Amino acid sequence: MKQHRTKTTGKIKSKDRRRFNIIAVTILSFASFICLLPFVLIVAGSFSDEMKVLTEGYSLLPRGFSLDAYRVLLKNVDQIVASYRNTILICIIGTVGGLFVDSMAAYVLSKRDFKWRNICSFILYFTTVFSGGTVAWYMVLMELGFRNSFWVLVLPAMLSFYHITVMKSYMLSIPPSIIESARIDGANDWQIYIRIIMPMSKAVLATIAMYLVLQYWNEWYNCMLFISDKQLYTLQYYLYNMLNSSATLKNLIADATTIGLSHNAVPSQTARLAMTVLAAGPLLMVYPFIQRYFVRGVNAGAVKE
């Protein structure tokens, strides 16, 4: 009798689980479609004819398939390549440097025998709540000679209290016995950091690396404040200029006429969409390959055993 009840209960649970999975997959699929829809519209619009977009609006499929927007943009291929180069260099240098600085700070603050741990943590936290303001920050960087400097795009965003906190939480979950064993074997703090802490923190390092890459890839604000040399423009700031500058629009008209387009057929709207695809495309292609590390790292340190 008990065995029969157990089987019946198991069947009910199995049906409930199947029903839940169907509902969950349906909801998540719909949510994923809603999130993907804007980018699909952008891609389709970038391959559409300018007049079709202006008269008929956007759609999920290109209206009057045309490559005019990309042809016009690639007339300024030197500026696009320079912007890509700057953005990629900023991402590489900033991400590597940020991981190094943030992980070292997190390791020090995770050491329970560090005398000034709480004071240093408070000082770092205090800067996230109170600051000197944008004007003071701008004046300090200008006095340090960061005007039209590549490093103004890298250094200000390298240290983050949030990143330090995430890494610190993960490092606190590493068993102290492992560190004590290393000390008994004669390892110093630097050797423990390089040979034990860093290899055991790959998941959280991958997560912070993704945060840093996104932050540096989308960099435009510091470029707007400190950079006037076009050869130092980041990709996002070049896109920002193209969307808002009347001078850029005039150049767009001139480039369109050189490839045989009439004044009325200048792809102003579709060119903006095409530039968005060029700016976001590379990052979207890389993200699926590191998503599993990203998800694992987000949960890192959340559960203490």
The 8 nearest C-alpha neighbors of each residue, nearest first, counted from 0:
[[1, 3, 2, 4, 5, 6, 7, 8],
 [2, 0, 4, 3, 5, 6, 7, 8],
 [1, 3, 5, 0, 4, 6, 7, 8],
 [2, 4, 0, 6, 1, 5, 7, 8],
 [5, 3, 7, 1, 6, 2, 8, 0],
 [4, 6, 2, 8, 3, 7, 9, 1],
 [5, 7, 9, 3, 4, 8, 10, 2],
 [6, 8, 4, 10, 9, 5, 3, 11],
 [9, 7, 5, 11, 10, 6, 4, 12],
 [8, 10, 6, 12, 7, 11, 5, 13],
 [11, 9, 13, 7, 12, 8, 14, 6],
 [12, 10, 8, 14, 13, 9, 15, 7],
 [13, 11, 15, 9, 10, 14, 16, 8],
 [12, 14, 10, 16, 11, 15, 9, 17],
 [15, 13, 17, 11, 16, 12, 18, 10],
 [16, 14, 12, 18, 17, 13, 19, 11],
 [15, 17, 19, 13, 14, 18, 12, 20],
 [18, 16, 14, 20, 19, 15, 13, 21],
 [17, 19, 15, 21, 16, 20, 14, 22],
 [18, 20, 16, 22, 17, 21, 23, 15],
 [21, 19, 23, 17, 18, 22, 24, 16],
 [20, 22, 18, 24, 19, 23, 25, 17],
 [23, 21, 25, 19, 20, 24, 26, 18],
 [22, 24, 20, 26, 25, 21, 19, 27],
 [25, 23, 27, 21, 26, 22, 28, 20],
 [24, 26, 22, 28, 23, 27, 21, 29],
 [27, 25, 29, 23, 28, 24, 30, 22],
 [28, 26, 30, 24, 29, 25, 31, 23],
 [29, 27, 31, 25, 30, 26, 24, 32],
 [28, 30, 32, 26, 27, 31, 25, 33],
 [31, 29, 27, 33, 32, 28, 26, 34],
 [32, 30, 28, 34, 29, 33, 27, 35],
 [31, 33, 35, 29, 30, 34, 36, 28],
 [32, 34, 30, 36, 31, 35, 29, 37],
 [35, 33, 31, 32, 36, 30, 37, 38],
 [36, 34, 32, 33, 38, 37, 31, 39],
 [35, 37, 39, 33, 38, 34, 32, 40],
 [38, 36, 40, 39, 35, 41, 34, 33],
 [37, 39, 41, 40, 36, 35, 42, 34],
 [38, 40, 36, 42, 41, 37, 43, 59],
 [41, 39, 37, 43, 38, 59, 42, 44],
 [40, 42, 38, 44, 39, 43, 272, 45],
 [43, 41, 39, 45, 44, 40, 38, 276],
 [44, 42, 61, 40, 60, 46, 45, 41],
 [45, 43, 47, 41, 46, 42, 40, 61],
 [44, 46, 273, 269, 272, 42, 43, 47],
 [47, 45, 65, 44, 43, 64, 61, 66],
 [48, 46, 61, 64, 62, 44, 65, 63],
 [47, 49, 63, 65, 51, 50, 64, 62],
 [48, 50, 52, 266, 51, 269, 47, 53],
 [51, 49, 53, 52, 48, 54, 264, 55],
 [50, 52, 48, 54, 49, 55, 53, 62],
 [51, 53, 56, 49, 50, 55, 54, 57],
 [54, 52, 50, 51, 56, 55, 49, 268],
 [53, 55, 51, 52, 56, 50, 49, 57],
 [56, 54, 52, 51, 53, 57, 50, 62],
 [55, 57, 52, 53, 54, 58, 51, 62],
 [58, 56, 52, 44, 40, 55, 59, 62],
 [59, 57, 60, 40, 61, 56, 43, 44],
 [58, 60, 40, 43, 39, 61, 57, 36],
 [59, 61, 43, 58, 62, 40, 44, 57],
 [62, 60, 43, 47, 64, 46, 44, 63],
 [63, 61, 47, 64, 51, 48, 60, 52],
 [62, 64, 48, 47, 61, 65, 51, 46],
 [63, 65, 47, 61, 46, 62, 48, 66],
 [64, 66, 47, 46, 48, 67, 63, 68],
 [65, 67, 69, 68, 46, 70, 64, 47],
 [66, 68, 70, 69, 65, 71, 266, 48],
 [69, 67, 270, 71, 70, 266, 66, 269],
 [70, 68, 72, 71, 66, 67, 73, 273],
 [69, 71, 67, 73, 68, 72, 66, 74],
 [72, 70, 68, 74, 69, 73, 255, 254],
 [73, 71, 69, 74, 70, 75, 68, 270],
 [72, 74, 76, 75, 70, 71, 69, 79],
 [73, 75, 72, 71, 76, 254, 70, 77],
 [76, 74, 73, 77, 78, 72, 79, 71],
 [75, 77, 73, 79, 78, 74, 80, 72],
 [78, 76, 80, 79, 75, 81, 74, 73],
 [79, 77, 81, 80, 76, 75, 82, 230],
 [80, 78, 76, 82, 81, 77, 83, 75],
 [79, 81, 83, 77, 82, 78, 76, 84],
 [80, 82, 84, 78, 79, 83, 77, 85],
 [83, 81, 234, 233, 79, 85, 84, 80],
 [84, 82, 80, 86, 81, 85, 234, 87],
 [83, 85, 81, 87, 82, 86, 80, 88],
 [86, 84, 82, 88, 83, 87, 233, 89],
 [85, 87, 89, 83, 233, 88, 84, 216],
 [86, 88, 90, 84, 89, 85, 83, 91],
 [89, 87, 91, 85, 90, 86, 92, 84],
 [88, 90, 86, 92, 87, 93, 91, 153],
 [89, 91, 87, 215, 93, 88, 212, 94],
 [92, 90, 88, 94, 89, 93, 95, 87],
 [93, 91, 89, 95, 94, 90, 96, 88],
 [94, 92, 96, 90, 153, 89, 91, 95],
 [93, 95, 97, 91, 211, 96, 92, 90],
 [96, 94, 98, 92, 97, 93, 91, 99],
 [97, 95, 99, 93, 94, 98, 92, 100],
 [96, 98, 157, 94, 100, 99, 95, 93],
 [99, 97, 101, 95, 96, 100, 102, 94],
 [98, 100, 96, 97, 102, 101, 103, 95],
 [99, 101, 97, 103, 102, 98, 96, 104],
 [102, 100, 104, 163, 98, 103, 99, 97],
 [103, 101, 105, 99, 104, 100, 98, 106],
 [102, 104, 106, 100, 105, 101, 99, 107],
 [105, 103, 101, 107, 102, 106, 108, 100],
 [106, 104, 167, 102, 163, 108, 103, 107],
 [107, 105, 109, 103, 104, 108, 102, 167],
 [106, 108, 104, 110, 109, 105, 103, 113],
 [107, 109, 105, 116, 110, 106, 104, 167],
 [108, 110, 106, 107, 167, 171, 105, 111],
 [111, 109, 107, 112, 108, 113, 106, 116],
 [110, 112, 113, 109, 108, 116, 114, 107],
 [111, 113, 110, 114, 116, 109, 115, 108],
 [114, 112, 116, 110, 111, 115, 107, 108],
 [113, 115, 116, 112, 117, 111, 118, 110],
 [116, 114, 118, 117, 113, 119, 120, 108],
 [115, 117, 108, 119, 113, 118, 114, 120],
 [118, 116, 120, 119, 115, 121, 108, 114],
 [117, 119, 121, 115, 120, 116, 122, 114],
 [120, 118, 122, 116, 121, 117, 115, 123],
 [121, 119, 117, 123, 118, 122, 124, 116],
 [120, 122, 124, 118, 119, 123, 125, 117],
 [121, 123, 125, 119, 124, 120, 118, 126],
 [124, 122, 120, 121, 125, 126, 160, 119],
 [123, 125, 121, 127, 126, 122, 120, 160],
 [126, 124, 122, 128, 127, 123, 121, 129],
 [125, 127, 129, 124, 128, 123, 130, 122],
 [128, 126, 124, 125, 129, 123, 130, 160],
 [129, 127, 125, 126, 130, 124, 123, 122],
 [130, 128, 126, 127, 125, 131, 132, 124],
 [131, 129, 132, 126, 128, 127, 125, 133],
 [130, 132, 135, 136, 133, 129, 134, 126],
 [133, 131, 130, 134, 135, 136, 129, 137],
 [132, 134, 136, 135, 137, 131, 130, 138],
 [135, 133, 137, 136, 132, 138, 131, 139],
 [136, 134, 138, 137, 133, 132, 131, 139],
 [135, 137, 133, 139, 134, 138, 132, 140],
 [138, 136, 134, 140, 135, 139, 133, 141],
 [137, 139, 141, 135, 140, 136, 142, 134],
 [140, 138, 142, 136, 141, 137, 135, 143],
 [139, 141, 143, 137, 142, 138, 145, 136],
 [140, 142, 138, 144, 143, 139, 145, 146],
 [143, 141, 139, 144, 140, 138, 145, 137],
 [144, 142, 140, 141, 145, 139, 146, 138],
 [145, 143, 141, 142, 146, 140, 148, 147],
 [144, 146, 148, 141, 151, 140, 143, 147],
 [145, 147, 225, 148, 144, 141, 226, 151],
 [148, 146, 226, 225, 145, 227, 228, 149],
 [149, 147, 145, 146, 150, 151, 226, 144],
 [148, 150, 151, 152, 147, 231, 153, 145],
 [151, 149, 153, 152, 148, 154, 145, 155],
 [150, 152, 153, 149, 145, 148, 154, 155],
 [151, 153, 150, 149, 221, 154, 222, 89],
 [154, 152, 150, 93, 151, 89, 155, 156],
 [153, 155, 157, 156, 150, 151, 152, 93],
 [156, 154, 157, 153, 151, 152, 158, 150],
 [157, 155, 154, 158, 153, 159, 93, 152],
 [156, 158, 97, 154, 155, 93, 153, 159],
 [159, 157, 156, 101, 97, 100, 160, 155],
 [160, 158, 162, 161, 163, 157, 156, 101],
 [159, 161, 163, 162, 164, 123, 124, 158],
 [160, 162, 164, 159, 163, 165, 166, 124],
 [163, 161, 165, 159, 164, 160, 166, 207],
 [162, 164, 160, 105, 166, 101, 161, 165],
 [163, 165, 167, 161, 162, 166, 160, 168],
 [166, 164, 162, 168, 167, 163, 161, 169],
 [167, 165, 169, 163, 168, 164, 105, 170],
 [166, 168, 105, 164, 170, 169, 165, 109],
 [169, 167, 171, 165, 300, 166, 170, 164],
 [168, 170, 300, 166, 172, 171, 167, 299],
 [171, 169, 167, 172, 173, 168, 166, 109],
 [170, 172, 168, 169, 173, 109, 167, 300],
 [171, 173, 170, 169, 300, 174, 303, 168],
 [172, 174, 170, 171, 175, 169, 177, 199],
 [175, 173, 176, 177, 172, 178, 171, 170],
 [176, 174, 178, 177, 179, 173, 171, 172],
 [175, 177, 179, 174, 178, 180, 181, 173],
 [178, 176, 180, 175, 179, 174, 181, 173],
 [177, 179, 181, 175, 180, 176, 182, 191],
 [178, 180, 176, 182, 181, 177, 175, 183],
 [181, 179, 183, 177, 178, 182, 176, 184],
 [180, 182, 184, 178, 179, 183, 186, 177],
 [183, 181, 186, 179, 185, 184, 180, 178],
 [182, 184, 180, 185, 181, 179, 186, 178],
 [185, 183, 181, 182, 186, 180, 179, 187],
 [184, 186, 182, 183, 187, 181, 180, 190],
 [187, 185, 182, 181, 190, 184, 191, 188],
 [186, 188, 190, 189, 191, 185, 182, 181],
 [189, 187, 191, 190, 192, 186, 182, 193],
 [188, 190, 192, 191, 187, 193, 186, 194],
 [191, 189, 193, 187, 192, 188, 194, 186],
 [192, 190, 188, 195, 194, 189, 193, 187],
 [191, 193, 196, 189, 190, 195, 194, 188],
 [194, 192, 190, 197, 191, 195, 189, 196],
 [195, 193, 191, 190, 192, 196, 197, 198],
 [196, 194, 191, 198, 197, 192, 193, 199],
 [195, 197, 192, 199, 198, 200, 191, 193],
 [196, 198, 200, 199, 193, 195, 192, 194],
 [199, 197, 200, 195, 196, 201, 194, 193],
 [198, 200, 196, 197, 201, 195, 173, 202],
 [201, 199, 197, 198, 202, 203, 204, 196],
 [200, 202, 204, 203, 198, 199, 205, 197],
 [203, 201, 296, 205, 204, 200, 292, 295],
 [202, 204, 296, 206, 205, 200, 201, 299],
 [203, 205, 201, 207, 206, 202, 208, 200],
 [206, 204, 208, 202, 203, 207, 292, 201],
 [207, 205, 293, 203, 296, 209, 208, 204],
 [206, 208, 210, 204, 209, 205, 211, 203],
 [207, 209, 205, 211, 206, 210, 94, 204],
 [210, 208, 212, 206, 207, 211, 213, 205],
 [211, 209, 207, 213, 208, 212, 214, 206],
 [210, 212, 214, 208, 209, 213, 94, 215],
 [211, 213, 209, 215, 214, 90, 210, 216],
 [214, 212, 216, 210, 211, 215, 217, 209],
 [213, 215, 211, 212, 217, 216, 210, 218],
 [214, 216, 218, 212, 90, 217, 213, 211],
 [215, 217, 213, 218, 214, 212, 86, 90],
 [216, 218, 215, 214, 235, 213, 219, 234],
 [217, 219, 215, 216, 220, 214, 235, 233],
 [220, 218, 236, 222, 235, 221, 223, 217],
 [219, 221, 223, 222, 218, 224, 236, 225],
 [222, 220, 224, 223, 219, 225, 152, 151],
 [221, 223, 226, 219, 220, 225, 224, 232],
 [222, 224, 220, 221, 225, 226, 219, 236],
 [225, 223, 221, 222, 226, 220, 137, 227],
 [224, 226, 146, 222, 147, 223, 221, 227],
 [227, 225, 147, 222, 228, 223, 224, 146],
 [226, 228, 229, 147, 225, 223, 231, 232],
 [227, 229, 230, 231, 226, 147, 232, 148],
 [230, 228, 232, 231, 227, 226, 78, 237],
 [229, 231, 228, 232, 81, 78, 82, 85],
 [232, 230, 229, 228, 85, 233, 149, 226],
 [233, 231, 229, 82, 230, 237, 236, 234],
 [234, 232, 82, 86, 236, 235, 85, 237],
 [233, 235, 82, 237, 236, 83, 86, 238],
 [236, 234, 238, 237, 233, 219, 217, 239],
 [237, 235, 219, 239, 238, 233, 234, 240],
 [236, 238, 234, 240, 235, 239, 233, 241],
 [239, 237, 235, 241, 236, 240, 242, 234],
 [240, 238, 236, 242, 237, 241, 235, 243],
 [241, 239, 237, 244, 243, 238, 242, 236],
 [240, 242, 238, 239, 247, 243, 244, 237],
 [241, 243, 239, 240, 244, 238, 271, 247],
 [244, 242, 240, 241, 239, 245, 247, 248],
 [243, 245, 247, 240, 246, 241, 242, 248],
 [244, 246, 248, 247, 249, 243, 241, 242],
 [247, 245, 249, 244, 248, 250, 241, 251],
 [246, 248, 250, 244, 245, 249, 241, 251],
 [247, 249, 251, 245, 246, 250, 252, 244],
 [250, 248, 246, 252, 251, 247, 253, 245],
 [251, 249, 253, 247, 248, 252, 254, 246],
 [250, 252, 248, 254, 249, 253, 247, 255],
 [253, 251, 255, 249, 250, 254, 265, 256],
 [252, 254, 250, 256, 251, 255, 249, 257],
 [255, 253, 251, 257, 252, 256, 71, 250],
 [256, 254, 252, 260, 257, 253, 258, 71],
 [255, 257, 260, 259, 253, 258, 254, 261],
 [258, 256, 254, 255, 259, 253, 260, 252],
 [259, 257, 256, 255, 260, 254, 71, 70],
 [258, 260, 256, 257, 261, 255, 254, 262],
 [261, 259, 256, 255, 258, 264, 262, 265],
 [260, 262, 264, 263, 256, 259, 265, 255],
 [261, 263, 264, 265, 260, 252, 256, 255],
 [264, 262, 261, 265, 260, 50, 266, 49],
 [265, 263, 261, 262, 260, 266, 49, 50],
 [264, 266, 262, 263, 267, 255, 252, 260],
 [267, 265, 49, 269, 270, 68, 268, 264],
 [266, 268, 270, 269, 265, 271, 248, 251],
 [269, 267, 271, 270, 266, 272, 49, 52],
 [268, 270, 45, 272, 266, 271, 267, 68],
 [271, 269, 68, 273, 267, 272, 268, 266],
 [272, 270, 274, 268, 269, 273, 275, 267],
 [271, 273, 45, 269, 275, 270, 274, 41],
 [272, 274, 45, 270, 276, 275, 271, 269],
 [273, 275, 277, 271, 276, 272, 278, 270],
 [274, 276, 278, 272, 273, 277, 279, 271],
 [277, 275, 273, 280, 274, 279, 278, 272],
 [276, 278, 274, 275, 280, 279, 273, 281],
 [277, 279, 275, 276, 280, 274, 234, 235],
 [280, 278, 276, 282, 277, 281, 275, 283],
 [279, 281, 283, 276, 277, 282, 278, 284],
 [282, 280, 284, 283, 279, 285, 278, 277],
 [281, 283, 285, 284, 280, 279, 286, 278],
 [282, 284, 280, 286, 281, 285, 279, 287],
 [283, 285, 281, 282, 286, 280, 287, 288],
 [286, 284, 282, 283, 288, 287, 281, 289],
 [285, 287, 283, 288, 289, 284, 290, 282],
 [288, 286, 290, 289, 285, 284, 283, 291],
 [289, 287, 286, 290, 285, 291, 284, 292],
 [290, 288, 286, 292, 287, 291, 293, 285],
 [289, 291, 293, 287, 292, 288, 286, 294],
 [290, 292, 294, 293, 289, 295, 288, 287],
 [293, 291, 295, 290, 289, 294, 202, 205],
 [292, 294, 206, 290, 296, 291, 295, 205],
 [295, 293, 297, 291, 296, 292, 290, 298],
 [296, 294, 292, 293, 298, 297, 202, 291],
 [295, 297, 203, 202, 299, 206, 293, 298],
 [298, 296, 294, 299, 295, 293, 206, 203],
 [299, 297, 296, 301, 295, 300, 294, 302],
 [300, 298, 296, 297, 301, 169, 203, 295],
 [299, 301, 169, 168, 302, 172, 298, 303],
 [302, 300, 298, 299, 303, 168, 169, 297],
 [303, 301, 300, 304, 299, 298, 172, 169],
 [304, 302, 172, 301, 300, 171, 169, 173],
 [303, 302, 172, 174, 300, 173, 301, 171]]
